[in-house]
């Protein structure tokens, strides 16, 4: 097994070169074709409530002083 720093070096190198993004796109395209659909989706639908909820979830934290910290008081 290679040393972690070697693995990380190649991970970052490939990330900067866009290898991971291309791999994900290729796999998604193959899955769509395997299901008999067009390789590229023709439309995208976003639900703004889901987007806001997702962002709020990311911003929550339990770190001391963070936005998710409770003060021990009831609402």
Protein Blocks (a to p, Z undefined) as FASTA:
>chain_A
ZZfklmmmmmmmmmmnommmmmmmmmmmmmmmmnopafbdfbdcddfklmmmmmmmmmpc
cbehiakbcehiaZZ
